[in-house]
Amino acid sequence: MAVDDALLPAARYLTGPGARPLVEAAVRAAGGALVRLRPTQVLYRPGQELVVRYAATVGWSGRGPVDETLLAGTTAEGPPPGTVPVEAEGISAGVWRYPFDPYLPGLDAAVRAERVGELLGMAGQSIVLEVRSFRPTRRAVVHASWDGGEAYLKVLPPAEAVALSEIHRRLAAAGLPVPPVIAVDVAAGVVALGSVGRQTVRGWILEGRRRRPTGRSILALLDRLAEVDVPRPAHRRATPLAVAAGHGRMLAAVLPSAAGRIGALCERIGAPHRMSDTATVHGDLHDGQLVVDGRGRITGMLDVDAVGPGERVDDLANLLGHLACLELSSRPAAGEARTWADELHGVFAAQVDAAELDRRVAAVLLGLATGPFRVQERAWRTAVRRRLSLAERWAGRGERTLRTAS
């Protein structure tokens, strides 16, 4: 579907049939012929920015058609800096080709084995690379493996690399189970991290296993984290309440038939308040960030990019919100996710205000409802509505808690 945004006039072209002429012009200027183009990811902030990732097939001069990942974007100020500006039908946007992301200068090196070998001090050794995640202009994670070892390369805007490596070092020095820093390329924005294991709580739940961390063990981990003094992250993740209205605007723009429902949900969630910032928190805690051993004990904590001052209730709400989303997966996982979420909620609600916890879980779920559209699921409208239903359930739960307390 085409996104119609008055402040981003190119948006409806990049997300609709008009994308092909724009991208085709850039490909033609580079000496290629566009054969196929399909959107696979959309990052959208209403009135501010839109970036679309496409799976493409391009015929290049002198060789047959090859599969490519192409990207196009627009901002309120025009094409993103560092991209190839292209105009079609009076609309201007920026186009670029993976892995040459203008905001992630280290991505090209991170997906080339010889360059990774140089960074890790293993030049000449056979290294296998696998891109685990990629959010255009934001970050990427590349898994590197070789005979007898492995590492994870985080690719960030360069300004964020120094802070992230320092956060890892301070947490490790405090005894927290975070991946060790192996190497850093500050100019490129690449931080190479060691492994703390592969089995996450999410993986166990999806496999139908029942051993998992207790609520008390999670609180104990957060207690240890709260005592560590870390530098403020270069990229501070916004709290669920702070971005709820923005997520609501985005969903209403792409799913206008649900705009009234989304607006009512945002009203029930309510506005953010001044944060106390009294403790160090994870900033993006969920079931995929906790590594466990065979007994379900926490042995690792991942993705500490957003660690910094904040409120613990946001970490707890984020974990519960992600577990709630697992209820929409396969039936064994759904039952396990709901059971564990209920167990954790009972423990967490004894430590923080229950109604405040529940409205923040609803805000987390509202944010997660943007996911099906962002990754362009085939039936994304249905998936969005299912996640909205979960958010409404949790928002109602908080309202019932308030009525009971009063």
PyMOL commands that set and color helices and strands:
alter all, ss='L'
color gray80, all
select helices_A, chain A and resi 11-14+19-29+107-110+113-119+158-173+201-206+215-226+240-254+256-269+312-326+331-348+354-368+371-374+380-405
alter helices_A, ss='H'
color red, helices_A
select strands_A, chain A and resi 32-45+49-60+65-75+84-88+91-97+128-135+139-146+149-155+181-185+190-193+279-281+290-292+298-301+308-310
alter strands_A, ss='S'
color yellow, strands_A
deselect
rebuild
show_as cartoon
